[in-house]
């Protein structure tokens, strides 16, 4: 497959589209986040073999996830932020942070703003087909992470904040793919809002795993 040239300025612009981006710009975000760009050697994670399916109903799977507490590490002010490495999860996806089976594509580019959310494409490997529970918070302070623009989220609680027509929630509950662009990977375009700089972590829970993704937000 012939690769396209890659310009990091596109990703920097995407993080600043915010809640006022147009439909055309939103499609551009998905295209860039799922494109296979040519760049310097990057850690491309091949999918591992899928585990044997377990006969658990979807309702029971959600109950398992809802029982999982937040276990983000706590850091002191000005303590070193142990950021997650930047990788390309698959040739069909852009750069992101995380590890098998879930990655936050463009998550390494999140910046603080009290008004505009950052574009983040959540990508789940074909090795995991179950539901996901995603939450986040500041590790070295009291800042919150809020989420918007995921119509397929199963989180049913009221929004925590509304900005520029977008409703922001305290977590994402994902199952059905939000877009088929990177199939067989399941992907979900979203917005992540953080209103102050610091070291932040996403906690991604599946029925049989827990993953913490850490980024330094400027």
matplotlib code that plots the C-alpha trace (Angstrom):
import matplotlib.pyplot as plt

x = [0.0, 1.4, 1.7, 0.8, 3.0, 2.4, 2.4, 2.3, 0.8, -2.5, -2.7, -1.9, -4.7, -7.1, -6.7, -7.8, -10.9, -12.9, -16.6, -17.2, -15.8, -18.0, -19.1, -16.5, -13.8, -15.0, -14.7, -11.2, -10.4, -11.5, -9.6, -6.4, -6.7, -7.2, -4.7, -1.5, 1.1, 4.8, 7.1, 10.1, 10.2, 7.3, 6.2, 3.4, 1.5, 0.3, -2.9, -2.4, -4.5, -8.1, -8.9, -11.6, -15.1, -16.7, -20.5, -21.4, -24.4, -24.0, -25.9, -23.6, -20.6, -21.8, -22.3, -18.7, -17.4, -19.6, -18.2, -14.6, -13.3, -11.0, -7.4, -5.4, -2.0, -1.7, 1.3, 2.6, 2.7, 5.6, 6.4, 7.6, 4.7, 5.2, 3.7, 2.6, 4.7, 3.4, 2.7, 0.8, -1.6, -2.2, -1.2, -4.7, -4.5, -2.6, -0.3, -1.7, -1.0, -2.0, -1.4, -3.3, -6.2, -7.2, -5.5, -6.3, -5.3, -4.2, -4.4, -0.8, -1.8, -4.4, -4.1, -5.9, -8.8, -11.9, -13.9, -12.7, -12.5, -9.7, -10.3, -9.4, -10.2, -10.7, -9.6, -10.2, -8.2, -10.2, -8.7, -11.3, -15.0, -16.6, -17.7, -15.4, -15.6, -13.4, -12.9, -10.1, -8.7, -5.6, -3.0, -1.1, -4.1, -7.8, -8.6, -11.3, -11.4, -14.8, -16.0, -18.4, -19.6, -20.0, -23.7, -23.1, -22.0, -24.2, -23.5, -27.0, -26.2, -26.8, -24.0, -21.6, -21.1, -22.4, -20.2, -20.8, -23.6, -21.7, -22.7, -19.7, -20.0, -17.8, -17.3, -17.7, -19.4, -18.6, -19.7, -20.9, -18.3, -18.9, -17.4, -16.3, -13.4, -10.7, -12.6, -12.0, -10.9, -13.7, -13.3, -15.1, -14.5, -14.8, -13.9, -11.8, -12.0, -9.4, -9.4, -6.0, -2.5, -1.0, -0.4, -3.6, -4.7, -7.4, -8.5, -9.8, -11.7, -12.7, -14.3, -10.9, -8.4, -7.7, -5.4, -4.1, -3.0, -1.0, -0.4, 1.1, -1.3, 0.1]
y = [0.0, 3.4, 5.7, 9.4, 12.1, 13.2, 16.7, 17.1, 20.5, 18.9, 17.1, 20.3, 22.1, 19.3, 19.7, 23.3, 22.7, 22.5, 22.4, 24.8, 22.6, 22.0, 18.6, 18.8, 19.5, 16.6, 14.3, 15.6, 14.7, 11.1, 10.8, 12.1, 10.0, 6.8, 7.5, 5.5, 8.2, 7.7, 9.1, 8.3, 4.7, 4.4, 1.6, -0.1, -2.6, -5.7, -7.2, -10.3, -13.4, -12.9, -14.7, -17.4, -15.8, -16.1, -16.6, -13.4, -11.3, -7.7, -6.6, -8.6, -7.1, -3.6, -4.6, -5.8, -2.5, -0.4, -2.2, -1.1, 1.8, 4.5, 3.6, 6.4, 7.1, 10.3, 12.6, 15.5, 19.0, 19.3, 15.6, 13.9, 13.0, 9.4, 9.9, 6.9, 6.4, 7.5, 4.6, 3.8, 1.1, -0.1, 0.9, 2.3, 4.6, 7.7, 8.2, 7.9, 6.7, 3.5, -0.2, -3.3, -3.4, 0.3, 3.5, 7.2, 8.4, 12.0, 11.8, 13.0, 16.4, 17.3, 20.9, 22.7, 25.0, 26.1, 26.4, 23.9, 20.2, 18.2, 15.7, 12.2, 9.0, 6.0, 2.8, -0.8, -3.7, -6.6, -8.7, -7.2, -7.1, -6.2, -2.9, -0.1, 2.3, 5.4, 7.9, 10.4, 13.0, 15.1, 13.1, 16.0, 18.3, 18.5, 19.0, 16.9, 15.2, 15.5, 13.9, 14.9, 14.1, 10.3, 9.6, 5.9, 6.2, 4.2, 6.5, 7.7, 10.3, 14.0, 16.1, 17.8, 20.9, 22.4, 24.5, 25.9, 23.5, 20.4, 18.4, 17.1, 14.0, 12.4, 9.2, 7.2, 3.8, 2.3, -0.8, -0.3, 1.3, 5.0, 4.8, 1.9, 3.9, 1.6, -1.7, -4.3, -1.9, -0.3, 3.5, 6.4, 10.1, 12.2, 15.4, 15.5, 18.7, 19.6, 23.2, 23.4, 22.2, 19.2, 15.5, 13.6, 10.0, 8.1, 4.9, 2.4, -0.6, -3.7, -6.8, -8.5, -5.7, -2.2, 0.3, 3.7, 6.2, 9.2, 12.5, 15.8, 18.6, 22.1]
z = [0.0, -0.9, 2.1, 2.0, 3.3, 6.9, 8.3, 12.1, 11.6, 10.5, 13.9, 15.8, 13.9, 14.7, 18.4, 18.0, 16.0, 19.2, 19.5, 16.7, 13.9, 10.8, 9.5, 6.8, 9.4, 11.5, 8.5, 7.9, 11.5, 11.0, 7.7, 9.3, 12.4, 10.4, 7.6, 7.3, 7.2, 6.3, 8.9, 11.0, 12.5, 14.9, 17.2, 15.1, 17.3, 15.5, 16.9, 19.0, 18.8, 20.1, 23.3, 23.4, 23.7, 27.1, 27.3, 29.2, 28.4, 27.4, 30.5, 32.7, 30.9, 31.7, 35.3, 35.5, 34.1, 36.4, 39.4, 38.6, 40.7, 39.5, 40.1, 38.5, 40.2, 42.3, 41.7, 43.7, 42.2, 39.8, 40.0, 36.8, 34.5, 33.2, 29.8, 27.7, 24.5, 21.2, 18.8, 15.6, 16.6, 13.1, 9.5, 9.0, 12.0, 12.9, 15.8, 19.3, 22.9, 24.7, 24.4, 23.3, 23.0, 23.2, 21.9, 22.0, 18.5, 18.7, 22.5, 22.8, 21.3, 23.9, 25.2, 27.9, 27.2, 29.1, 25.9, 23.2, 23.4, 21.7, 19.0, 20.1, 18.2, 20.4, 18.7, 19.9, 18.4, 16.8, 19.7, 22.0, 21.1, 24.4, 26.0, 27.2, 30.1, 29.7, 32.5, 33.3, 35.7, 36.5, 38.3, 39.8, 40.7, 40.8, 37.1, 35.4, 32.0, 30.2, 27.0, 24.2, 20.7, 21.0, 20.1, 20.5, 24.1, 26.6, 29.5, 30.6, 33.3, 32.6, 31.2, 33.5, 31.3, 28.1, 25.9, 22.4, 21.8, 23.0, 26.1, 28.1, 30.2, 33.0, 31.1, 27.9, 27.7, 24.3, 22.5, 18.9, 16.6, 16.0, 12.5, 10.2, 8.7, 10.2, 10.3, 11.6, 14.4, 16.2, 16.4, 18.0, 17.2, 20.3, 22.2, 25.4, 27.5, 30.1, 31.4, 33.1, 32.3, 34.1, 34.0, 33.1, 32.8, 31.0, 32.7, 30.1, 31.5, 29.6, 31.1, 31.3, 31.4, 32.8, 31.0, 32.0, 29.4, 30.6, 28.8, 29.6, 28.9, 28.2]

ax = plt.figure().add_subplot(projection="3d")
ax.plot(x, y, z, "-o")
ax.set_aspect("equal")
plt.show()
